[in-house]
Amino acid sequence: MQWPKRTSWGAGAAGVMCALAALAGCAAPGGLRVEGTAPDPLAEPRSAYVLDYASHPWRRPERLALSDVDVALRLRWSSWGASRATASGFFTTPVCTPRCTDLRNTTFAVRVVLDGQVRRQRATYYRYATVLFRTPNPSKAAQFSHVALPVPAP
């Protein structure tokens, strides 16, 4: 007695039929309805960062170096991630003594504002920093207005 030959398409067809039956149970009675476009995963950046003087990335940093000697300290961020980020804290910078024989670090109460966001891959980076001194300091105010920060290359 000879056994009948098996055809591979018969098992495959049965599998396809089972899959179609399973999918048919998922549809709504009126059919599947899609509205609008799918969200673009790159449309909304995941995080906002600021790069310090040494190009280290930070999110809501407590300390931000704007140069090798000028540093914002004890920062408390009231806003972050929007077009502008704002923090209150202190700023230490070398100040010339009366005869300018040496420099001494002096600390000022400040507000730091970051702006000019640029997008790189799936994140944004603040491009500019402005240090607003709570007590008038014209020489330092001009020096730390709209300071260009490093950002990653596109």
N, C-alpha and C positions, 0 to 999 in steps of 0.2 A: 504494500500500500504506500502510495506516495502522498506526502503532506503538501497542502497547497502553499504556494509561495506568498510570502508576506510583502505587501507593498508599503513603503515608508510614507507615502503621502496619506494613507488612511489614518495613521496615528497623528500625523501633523495636522490634518484637517480636523480631527476630533479636538485637538488642543486649541486650535483657532476658534472653533465653535464654542468651546467652554469659556475662552477668554472674552469673546464677544457677548456671550450671555451674562457674564459677570459684569462687564462694563455697562450693559444695557440697564442693569439694576441701579446704576449710579445716577442716571439722568433724571432731571426733574420732569414732572408730567408735561409741562409746556415746552420742554427742551432746554438745553443749556443756553443761558443768556449772558453775554459778556458786554460790559459797558466800559468805555474809555480805553485809554492806552495803558499798557503795563508800566509800572514805575521803573524808571531808569536807576539801576543800582549806583551809578556814578553821579547822579544828579544832586544828591544830598551828601556832602562830605561827612565823614565819620567824626573827625576831631579837628579842633583848632590848636595850633602850636605856635610857640614863639621860640626863635633860635637866639641864644645869647651870643656874646662877643666871640666865644670859642666855637660857635655853631652847634652847641648841644641843644636838642629839642626839649621843650618843657610845656606842660599843660598846667596852668594856674601856678606858676612858680612862686615860692616864698622868697626867692633871691634871684635877681636878674642882673647879670653883668652887661653893661653897655660898652665898656672898654676894659682894658686891663686894670684900671684903677677906679673906675666909676661904677658903683654898684647900688642897685635898689634892694633894700632889705625889708624883712618882716612884712611882706606884701600880703594884703587881704583883698581878694578880688570880689567886687560887687557885681561884676558882669564878666562873662566870658563866652566866646563862641560866636557872638553877633559881629556886626561890622566893626564895632569898637569894643574893646575890653578895658575895664577901669579898675584900678586898685589904689588903696591907700597904704602908705608905709613910710619908710625912711630912705634917704639917699645919702651915701657917703662918697665924698669926692675930695681930692687934695685941694687945699686952699693956701694961697701964698700968705705968709706972715707979713706983718707991716713993712718990713724991709726986704721982703722976698729973699731972705737968706736960706730958707728951707720951706718945704711944703708940709702941711699937717692935714691929716684927714679930718674933715668936719662933716657932721651928720645933720641933715635937714629933714623936717617933716614934708612929705610930698604926696602928690597924687600922680599916678602913672597911667597914661592913656596909650593903648596900642590900637593901630588902625591900618588901613591899606591892605586888607586880606588878599592874598593870592592863593590860587588853588594849584596844588601839586599832587597828582595821582588821586588818592581818596582822602586827602586832608587839606586843610587850609593853614596858611602861615601868615602871621602879622608881619608887615613889611616896615612899619614905622613905629617909633616910640616917642612920646613927649612927656617930659618930666615937668610937672607944675609945682613950683615951690610954694608952700603955705605962707612963708614969710618972704617978702619981696627980695629978690636976689637977681638984679638985672644981668649981671655978667654970666651967671650960670643959666638963667632962663633962656637966653639967646643960644647958648651952647647946647642945651638939651631940648630944643624945640624941633620936632620932626626928625629925629635921629634915624638914619637908615639902618635897618637890621638885616642880617644875612637871611636869605631864603634859599631853599634847594633849587638847583637848576631845573628848568622844565624838561 
